[in-house]
Each structure stands twice: as structure tokens, then as C-alpha cells.
Amino acid sequence: MFTPETPHDSIFWALFSDAAGMTELLQLALPPDLLSQIDMATLKLEPDSYLDDSGGRHYADLAATVEIRNVEFSLYILFEHKSYPDSFAHLQILNYMVQTWLRDSREAKSSRAGLPLRPVLPILFYHGPEREIPERFSEAMFSPELSSEILRYQPDFAVSVFNLSTLPDDSIAGPLDLQAALFAMKYARRDFSLLLRELNRLAQSGGVLLIHNPRFKLIELYLLHAAGLTQDELKQKIEQEVTDPVLQEDFMSTAQMLKMEGRQEGRQEGRQEGRLEEIRKVARNLEGTMSLEEIARVVELPVEELCSLLEDQAD
């Protein structure tokens, strides 16, 4: 579900919280030598929360397990998603890793299995302002002035960093809807005009199959919310940069929803016939790509009222 209040977290979860979406991302983010050692067909999403010994709950953004080839162990994959710089992201990841191992140790004790700890692959997905992010925990968390003798006794491990802010555009690959998502997450706040040109290029390659893809509708919602532009600025940029007529019309239709968000007066105007017609049009465009509950959230109407509105038009 896409939540306008938290667009960055929402788009990440919506696109990558199923096995197919996560597989696409892993195939792009991980090096070939590591991919060759895991069986992606066995990928399984896992619960993303952990209870520590004091009863506190910890949340990872996404978690999954996958079988390692030629051994009897599975690999636990932890995703940490950041849309802004966070100096303590590596420490947060370490906490998730420790909680994972503590949970495994409790389960091993209860079953008397006594198995070794399960290996964990931590992945940091970053798409905030452009910056370099070190892979190693020690580089991210400790002063470079510390001697090797001191650092020898500190925890250290590598994090697989998927840094969209520094990833070259020609390295963004995969299915067209995945490319569209990554371009949106990279440029929605940095260069909206460039983003629209890239999406226009992808739409010309993918045609209506891409534009009418439910995941593409989520991408549209995300970039229009994340851009931070006024309605007039959005319209102007879409008219300037989007030459594909189907995509331009779709963008314009989606952009109308921004008028409906976060404004009490919008609800009052919605009771007027002109506003009702606008809501009907938006809802009809979203049918088949979103659930009725999600559409109701977008247009800020109760589900029952939305159903009644659509039924009145059918009559």
C-alpha cells in the first residue's frame, strides 16, 4: 500500500516486499560471484521484526532467507532502506544482525540442535542526497585515527551498499518497471526534469504495457509526492518533458490526486458536483491497478461513500 505521508518507505516496501520484486533487486545489487552461490528460486520473505531479551521490538525494512548452494545452510538477507543520510545506519544493521543471531540461538537451545549461527547478508539501500557510503562497519563507525591494534578488537564486517545516489545511470538495468522505480527514487528530489525524460524514454520502449502496469502507477504516485512541486510546476514540467501522449495523459490524471490530499477544504469541495466528477475520474483510472481501499485513501473518501459515488455514475 502506498502511503503519501511516507512516500520513500512506501515505494520501497510496495516494490520489493514480494519474492519477485526482491529477486529483481538482488540480481541488480549483488556481485555475480555472490549471486552464483545462492539459489534465488528458494527465496522466501521473512518477518521483519524481532524481540530482544527485554521485550523491545526491532524492525528491519525487509528480510528474507535463501538457500546457499552446496551446503545445508540458508542465508538470511537483511535490507535497511535509507532515503536520507544516517551516520549510524551500519550500527542499526549490526543490531538487526545480532537480534537475528540471538533469535536463532534461542530456537537452537529450545530444540537442542546446537547448530552454528546462520550467516547474514546485510544490504543498505540508499537514495538520499549524493554521498559516498563505506562498506565496512569499521570505516563507517570508528575514527580513522584509531590504530590497527585498537581496531583489531572492534567488530567489523562488510555491508553490501546499493547506493543509488552514485550509481551511474547506465548501470540501472532490469525490467522496465524496475528501471522506472530506480530512476524515480534517484531523481524525484534531485532532477525532476531528467526523471521525466527517462520515464518518457522507458514508456516509448514499453508502451501501454508499462504505463498501465500497477507498479508503474505506484511509481507515478511516489514521484509526484516526493518531488515537492506545486500543481502548476508539475503540470508545466510534464508538458515540457513528456512527449509520449499516453504517458502525459496518465501523469496529468495522477497529478490531479495531489489536489485532494491533506486539505480539509478538499473534502468539503468534494461534495460539490464538479469535485465529485473529478473524484470519479481519478477512481476509474485507478480501478484495476489498486484495491478499493487504496483508492479510497487516495481520494480521501470512506470506502462506502466511494462505492456509492461509483454506483451513482453507473446508474
C-alpha positions in Angstrom: 0.0 0.0 0.0 1.3 3.5 -0.9 1.2 6.0 2.0 1.6 9.6 0.9 2.9 10.6 4.3 5.9 8.3 4.0 6.4 8.1 0.2 10.0 6.8 0.3 9.3 3.9 2.7 6.1 3.2 0.9 7.5 2.8 -2.5 10.4 0.7 -1.3 8.1 -1.7 0.5 5.5 -1.8 -2.3 8.0 -2.7 -4.9 10.4 -5.0 -3.1 8.3 -6.7 -0.4 7.5 -9.8 -2.5 9.7 -12.5 -3.8 9.7 -11.4 -7.4 10.5 -7.8 -6.6 13.2 -8.6 -4.2 14.8 -11.1 -6.6 15.0 -8.4 -9.3 16.7 -6.0 -6.8 19.1 -8.6 -5.6 20.1 -9.6 -9.1 21.0 -5.9 -9.8 22.5 -5.1 -6.4 24.7 -8.1 -5.6 28.0 -9.0 -7.3 28.0 -12.0 -9.7 30.3 -14.1 -7.5 27.9 -13.9 -4.6 24.8 -14.5 -6.7 26.3 -17.7 -8.1 26.5 -19.1 -4.6 22.8 -18.7 -3.7 19.7 -20.4 -5.1 17.3 -17.5 -5.9 14.5 -19.9 -6.6 14.4 -20.7 -2.8 14.0 -17.0 -1.8 11.4 -16.6 1.0 10.2 -13.4 2.7 10.6 -13.5 6.5 9.1 -11.4 9.3 10.8 -8.1 9.6 10.6 -7.6 13.4 12.5 -9.1 16.4 12.0 -9.2 20.1 15.1 -8.7 22.3 15.6 -10.2 25.7 14.0 -7.2 27.3 10.9 -7.4 25.1 11.8 -4.5 22.9 10.8 -4.8 19.3 13.2 -4.1 16.4 12.3 -3.7 12.8 14.3 -4.3 9.7 12.9 -2.8 6.4 12.8 -6.2 4.6 14.1 -9.7 5.5 14.3 -12.9 3.6 16.1 -16.3 3.5 17.7 -18.1 0.6 19.4 -21.4 0.3 23.2 -21.5 -0.2 24.3 -23.8 -2.9 26.2 -27.0 -2.0 25.8 -26.5 1.8 22.9 -27.2 4.2 22.6 -23.7 5.5 20.4 -20.8 4.5 21.5 -17.2 4.1 19.5 -14.6 6.0 19.1 -11.3 4.0 18.5 -8.0 5.8 17.6 -4.9 3.9 18.0 -1.5 5.5 16.4 1.3 3.4 17.6 4.9 3.8 16.2 7.9 1.9 18.4 10.3 3.9 21.9 10.3 5.3 22.2 8.4 8.5 25.6 8.2 10.2 24.5 5.3 12.3 23.0 3.1 9.6 25.7 0.5 10.0 25.2 0.3 13.7 21.4 -0.2 13.1 22.3 -3.0 10.7 24.6 -4.6 13.3 21.7 -4.5 15.8 19.4 -6.4 13.4 22.2 -9.0 12.8 22.7 -9.5 16.5 18.9 -9.8 17.1 18.7 -12.4 14.3 21.5 -14.5 15.8 20.0 -14.2 19.3 16.7 -15.4 17.9 18.5 -18.3 16.2 20.3 -19.2 19.4 17.1 -19.3 21.4 15.5 -21.5 18.8 18.6 -23.8 18.8 18.5 -24.1 22.6 14.8 -24.9 22.7 15.3 -27.6 20.0 18.7 -28.7 21.4 20.0 -28.5 17.9 23.2 -26.6 18.7 23.7 -25.6 15.1 26.2 -22.8 14.1 24.8 -19.3 13.6 23.1 -18.7 10.3 25.1 -16.3 8.1 23.5 -12.9 7.5 23.9 -10.7 4.4 23.2 -7.1 5.2 22.2 -4.7 2.4 22.0 -1.0 2.7 19.7 0.6 0.0 20.4 4.3 -0.1 18.7 7.0 -2.3 19.3 10.3 -0.5 21.5 13.2 -1.4 24.6 12.2 -3.3 27.3 10.9 -0.9 29.8 8.1 -0.7 29.0 5.3 1.8 31.7 3.0 3.1 31.0 -0.7 3.0 32.9 -1.7 6.1 31.5 -1.2 9.6 34.8 0.0 11.0 35.2 2.7 8.3 31.7 4.0 8.9 31.6 3.9 12.7 35.2 4.4 14.1 37.7 7.2 13.8 40.4 6.8 11.2 42.8 8.0 13.9 42.5 4.7 15.7 45.4 2.3 15.4 45.2 -1.1 13.9 46.0 -2.6 17.3 42.8 -1.0 18.7 40.6 -1.7 15.7 41.7 -5.3 15.8 39.4 -5.8 18.8 36.4 -3.9 17.4 33.6 -5.6 15.4 34.0 -5.3 11.7 32.1 -6.6 8.7 31.1 -5.6 5.2 27.7 -4.2 4.2 26.5 -4.6 0.6 25.8 -1.0 -0.2 23.4 -0.3 -3.1 23.9 3.5 -3.4 21.6 4.9 -6.0 22.9 8.4 -5.4 26.3 7.5 -7.0 25.1 4.6 -9.3 25.7 5.6 -13.0 22.5 5.8 -14.9 23.7 3.3 -17.5 24.1 0.8 -14.7 20.3 0.9 -13.9 19.1 -2.3 -15.6 16.5 -5.0 -15.4 12.8 -5.0 -16.3 11.4 -1.6 -17.4 9.3 -1.1 -14.3 12.3 -1.7 -12.1 14.3 0.8 -14.1 11.5 3.3 -13.7 11.3 2.8 -10.0 15.1 3.2 -9.5 15.2 6.4 -11.7 12.2 7.7 -9.7 13.9 7.0 -6.4 17.2 8.5 -7.6 15.9 11.7 -9.2 12.5 12.6 -7.8 14.1 15.1 -5.4 17.3 15.9 -7.4 16.3 16.5 -11.0 12.6 16.1 -11.8 13.0 17.1 -15.4 15.7 14.5 -16.0 13.5 11.9 -14.3 10.5 12.7 -16.6 12.8 12.4 -19.7 14.0 9.0 -18.5 10.4 7.8 -17.9 9.4 9.1 -21.2 12.2 7.0 -22.8 11.1 3.9 -21.0 7.4 4.5 -21.9 8.3 4.7 -25.5 10.1 1.3 -25.2 7.4 -0.4 -23.1 4.3 1.3 -24.4 1.0 0.9 -22.7 2.1 -2.4 -21.1 4.5 -0.4 -18.9 2.3 2.7 -18.4 -0.7 0.6 -17.3 1.4 -1.7 -15.1 0.2 -1.4 -11.5 3.7 -1.0 -10.3 4.1 2.0 -12.7 1.1 3.6 -11.1 2.7 3.4 -7.7 5.9 4.9 -9.2 3.8 7.8 -10.5 2.2 8.4 -7.1 5.6 8.3 -5.5 7.4 10.7 -7.8 4.6 13.2 -7.7 4.5 13.2 -3.9 8.3 13.1 -3.5 9.1 15.9 -5.9 7.8 18.6 -3.6 6.5 20.7 -6.5 3.3 22.7 -6.8 0.4 21.6 -9.0 1.3 24.3 -11.6 5.0 23.3 -11.5 4.2 19.7 -12.0 1.9 20.4 -15.0 4.5 22.7 -16.6 7.3 20.1 -16.3 5.1 17.2 -17.5 4.1 19.3 -20.6 7.7 20.2 -21.3 9.4 16.9 -20.8 6.9 14.1 -21.6 6.3 13.7 -25.3 4.6 10.3 -25.2 0.8 11.2 -25.3 -0.4 8.2 -23.3 2.2 8.8 -20.5 1.5 12.5 -20.5 -2.3 11.9 -20.1 -1.6 9.3 -17.4 0.7 11.7 -15.5 -1.9 14.5 -15.7 -4.6 12.3 -14.3 -2.5 11.1 -11.5 -1.3 14.6 -10.7 -4.9 15.6 -10.1 -4.9 13.4 -6.9 -2.4 15.8 -5.3 -5.1 18.4 -5.0 -7.1 16.0 -2.8 -4.5 15.3 -0.2 -4.1 16.9 3.2 -6.8 19.6 2.8 -10.0 19.7 4.8 -11.5 22.1 2.3 -10.9 19.4 -0.3 -13.3 17.1 1.4 -15.9 19.9 1.5 -15.4 20.7 -2.2 -15.7 17.0 -2.9 -19.4 17.2 -2.0 -20.0 19.6 -4.9 -20.8 18.0 -8.2 -17.7 19.3 -10.1 -15.5 17.8 -7.4 -17.4 14.5 -7.4 -16.8 14.3 -11.2 -13.1 14.7 -10.6 -13.0 12.0 -7.9 -15.0 9.7 -10.2 -12.5 10.2 -13.0 -9.5 9.5 -10.8 -11.1 6.5 -9.2 -12.0 5.0 -12.6 -8.4 5.5 -13.8 -7.1 3.6 -10.7 -9.5 0.7 -11.0 -7.7 -2.5 -11.8 -4.3 -1.1 -10.5 -5.2 -0.5 -6.8 -7.7 -2.0 -4.4 -10.8 -0.1 -3.5 -9.4 0.6 0.0 -6.2 2.1 -1.5 -8.3 4.2 -4.0 -10.5 5.5 -1.1 -7.3 6.5 0.8 -6.0 8.4 -2.3 -9.2 10.4 -2.9 -9.8 10.8 0.9 -13.3 9.3 1.0 -14.7 6.4 3.1 -14.9 3.2 1.1 -18.7 3.2 1.4 -19.0 6.7 0.1 -16.7 5.9 -2.8 -18.7 2.8 -3.7 -21.9 4.9 -3.7 -20.3 7.5 -5.9 -19.2 5.0 -8.4 -22.5 3.2 -8.4 -24.4 6.5 -9.0 -22.3 7.1 -12.1 -23.1 3.5 -13.3 -26.8 4.2 -12.8 
